[in-house]
């Protein structure tokens, strides 16, 4: 039978999970009856935990490392056990420290990758927002140029034989070849139908300038449309056509303005 001191010498190897064979079984049986060795084993495991933090965190108390090293140094080296040949013991030393450091570095790299991925997504979202705002600003500038153009012409379209008294205004600039149209009090259109705006030139047949549908209040707006190139407008008119538009008017004129 081993003495209490001999069992105490094996506690450091047991804490490192390096004690094998009969030595391990005898120590575990001794730990069941010896409170002092259990306390010592718990203290050694706590010291090992503090030493593990030295690769990525604060330094553990110096007494922890010294205590563990003293326990390891006290372990007999090269002594044969009479009852069984000892299993070869690996001299771990600090071999487990690089592995722990590698795990810490891997976790840090993973965290940085995830953070960079979120930042790229946020930058892409900001870029899309800036692009949308730039498009909207350019459209607003074009509309302002049309409204303030010296040659801008305002044409009021008046109702043609209808009791609801709808009205509309077309604004176009011959120099910019651009136009916009606004209407109010328009009656709802049947399913599959839409209002179509026509440019009536000085000579020739009406030219389609776009289709639209009014909202629930009868209001509608067509912003920043291109005028047909080389066409001198004499008048504007509105008819009800199929919702995809027609090549020529097929119904009575609802609004017209010269």
C-alpha positions in Angstrom: 0.0 0.0 0.0 1.1 3.5 -0.8 1.5 6.1 1.8 -0.5 9.4 1.8 2.7 11.2 0.7 3.1 8.9 -2.3 -0.4 9.5 -3.4 0.1 13.2 -3.1 3.1 12.9 -5.5 0.8 11.6 -8.2 -1.8 14.3 -7.9 -0.1 16.7 -10.4 0.0 14.0 -13.1 -3.6 13.1 -12.4 -4.6 16.7 -12.7 -2.9 16.8 -16.2 -4.7 13.6 -17.1 -1.4 11.8 -17.5 -1.7 9.2 -14.8 -2.7 5.8 -16.3 -3.0 2.1 -15.4 -2.9 0.9 -11.8 -1.5 4.2 -10.6 -4.6 6.0 -11.7 -7.0 3.4 -10.2 -5.2 3.4 -6.9 -5.2 7.2 -6.7 -8.9 7.4 -7.6 -9.7 4.8 -4.8 -7.6 6.9 -2.4 -9.4 10.1 -3.3 -12.7 8.6 -2.3 -11.4 8.3 1.3 -9.0 11.2 1.6 -10.4 14.7 1.9 -7.0 16.3 2.0 -6.0 14.9 -1.4 -9.3 15.9 -2.9 -8.7 19.5 -1.8 -5.2 19.4 -3.2 -6.4 18.0 -6.5 -9.0 20.8 -6.7 -6.4 23.4 -6.0 -4.1 21.9 -8.7 -6.9 22.0 -11.3 -7.7 25.6 -10.4 -4.0 26.4 -10.9 -4.0 24.7 -14.3 -7.1 26.8 -15.3 -5.3 30.0 -14.4 -2.2 29.0 -16.3 -4.4 28.3 -19.4 -5.4 31.9 -19.4 -1.9 33.1 -19.9 -2.1 32.7 -23.7 -5.0 35.2 -24.2 -5.8 37.0 -20.9 -4.4 38.4 -17.7 -1.4 36.7 -16.0 -2.3 34.3 -13.2 -0.8 34.7 -9.7 2.8 33.7 -9.6 2.1 31.3 -6.7 -0.2 29.2 -9.0 2.5 28.5 -11.5 5.1 27.9 -8.7 2.8 25.5 -6.9 2.1 23.5 -10.0 5.8 23.3 -10.9 6.8 22.2 -7.5 4.2 19.4 -7.6 5.5 18.3 -11.0 9.1 18.5 -9.8 8.3 16.4 -6.8 6.9 13.5 -8.9 9.6 10.7 -8.9 11.2 10.1 -12.3 12.5 6.8 -13.6 11.1 4.6 -10.7 9.8 1.2 -11.7 6.6 -0.1 -10.2 6.9 -3.6 -9.0 3.4 -4.7 -9.7 3.3 -3.6 -13.4 5.5 -2.0 -15.9 4.6 1.7 -16.1 3.2 3.1 -19.2 5.6 5.5 -20.9 4.8 9.0 -19.7 4.8 11.9 -22.1 6.7 14.9 -21.1 4.1 17.5 -21.9 5.7 20.5 -20.4 4.0 23.4 -22.0 3.1 21.5 -25.2 -0.6 22.2 -24.8 -0.1 26.0 -24.7 0.5 26.4 -28.5 -2.7 24.4 -29.2 -4.7 26.6 -26.9 -3.2 29.7 -28.5 -4.2 28.4 -31.9 -7.8 27.9 -30.8 -7.8 31.5 -29.4 -6.4 32.9 -32.7 -8.9 30.9 -34.7 -11.8 32.3 -32.6 -10.4 35.8 -33.0 -10.2 35.4 -36.8 -13.7 34.0 -37.0 -15.0 37.0 -35.0 -13.1 39.5 -37.3 -14.5 37.7 -40.4 -18.1 38.0 -39.1 -17.5 41.6 -38.2 -16.1 42.4 -41.6 -19.0 40.6 -43.3 -21.5 42.7 -41.4 -19.6 45.9 -42.3 -19.5 45.0 -46.0 -23.3 44.4 -45.9 -23.8 47.8 -44.3 -21.6 49.5 -46.8 -23.4 47.9 -49.7 -26.8 49.0 -48.2 -25.4 52.6 -47.8 -24.2 52.5 -51.4 -27.6 51.5 -52.7 -29.3 54.2 -50.7 -26.8 56.8 -52.0 -27.4 55.6 -55.5 -31.2 55.8 -55.1 -30.9 59.3 -53.6 -28.6 60.4 -56.5 -31.2 59.2 -59.0 -34.0 60.9 -57.2 -31.9 64.1 -57.0 -31.1 64.0 -60.7 -34.8 63.5 -61.5 -35.8 66.4 -59.3 -33.2 68.6 -60.9 -34.6 67.8 -64.4 -38.1 68.5 -63.3 -37.0 71.9 -61.8 -35.2 72.7 -65.0 -38.3 72.0 -67.0 -40.5 74.2 -64.6 -38.0 77.1 -64.7 -37.1 76.9 -68.4 -37.6 80.3 -70.1 -39.5 78.6 -73.0 -41.7 76.4 -70.7 -45.3 76.4 -72.0 -48.2 75.6 -69.7 -51.3 74.1 -71.4 -54.6 73.7 -69.5 -56.8 70.8 -70.7 -60.5 71.4 -70.2 -63.4 68.9 -69.9 -65.1 67.7 -73.1 -68.9 67.1 -72.4 -68.5 65.5 -68.9 -70.3 66.6 -65.7 -67.3 65.8 -63.3 -65.3 68.7 -64.5 -61.8 67.1 -64.6 -58.9 69.3 -65.4 -55.3 68.8 -66.4 -52.1 70.8 -67.1 -49.3 69.9 -69.5 -45.9 71.7 -69.2 -43.3 71.2 -71.9 -40.1 72.8 -73.1 -39.3 72.8 -76.8 -35.5 73.4 -76.1 -35.2 70.6 -73.6 -37.7 68.3 -75.4 -39.2 67.3 -72.1 -42.7 67.5 -70.6 -44.8 66.7 -67.6 -48.6 66.3 -67.1 -50.8 66.7 -64.0 -54.6 66.1 -63.8 -57.3 66.1 -61.1 -61.0 65.0 -60.7 -60.6 62.2 -63.3 -63.2 59.5 -63.3 -62.1 55.9 -62.6 -61.3 53.9 -65.7 -62.8 50.4 -66.4 -60.8 47.3 -65.8 -58.1 46.9 -68.5 -58.3 50.6 -69.5 -56.2 53.6 -68.8 -56.0 57.3 -69.8 -53.6 58.1 -72.6 -52.0 61.5 -73.3 -51.7 62.6 -76.9 -49.5 65.3 -78.5 -51.3 66.8 -81.4 -48.7 68.3 -83.8 -49.1 71.2 -86.2 -49.3 68.7 -89.0 -50.0 64.9 -89.0 -51.7 62.5 -86.7 -51.7 62.6 -82.8 -48.6 61.1 -81.2 -48.9 58.9 -78.1 -47.1 60.4 -75.0 -47.8 57.9 -72.3 -50.6 56.1 -70.3 -51.6 56.6 -66.7 -54.3 55.8 -64.2 -55.7 58.2 -61.6 -55.6 57.4 -57.8 -58.8 57.0 -55.7 -59.1 60.8 -55.5 -59.0 61.2 -59.3 -55.5 62.7 -59.3 -52.7 61.6 -61.7 -49.2 62.8 -62.6 -46.7 61.9 -65.4 -43.3 63.3 -64.5 -40.4 64.1 -66.8 -41.5 62.5 -70.1 -39.6 63.0 -73.4 -41.3 65.0 -76.1 -41.2 63.4 -79.6 -38.2 64.8 -81.4 -38.8 67.2 -84.2 -42.5 67.7 -83.3 -44.0 71.1 -82.8 -47.0 70.7 -80.4 -50.3 72.4 -81.3 -52.4 70.8 -78.6 -52.7 68.0 -76.0 -55.6 65.6 -75.5 -56.6 62.8 -73.2 -58.6 59.7 -74.2 -59.5 56.4 -72.6 -57.6 53.5 -74.2 -56.5 50.0 -73.4 -54.1 50.0 -70.4 -51.0 49.1 -72.5 -51.7 52.1 -74.8 -52.8 52.6 -78.4 -51.1 53.8 -81.5 -54.0 56.1 -82.3 -57.0 57.5 -80.4 -59.9 55.1 -80.4 -62.4 56.8 -78.0 -63.8 60.3 -77.6 -61.6 63.1 -76.1 -62.0 63.5 -72.4 -59.7 66.6 -72.0 -58.1 68.8 -74.6 -55.9 72.0 -74.5 -54.2 74.0 -77.2 
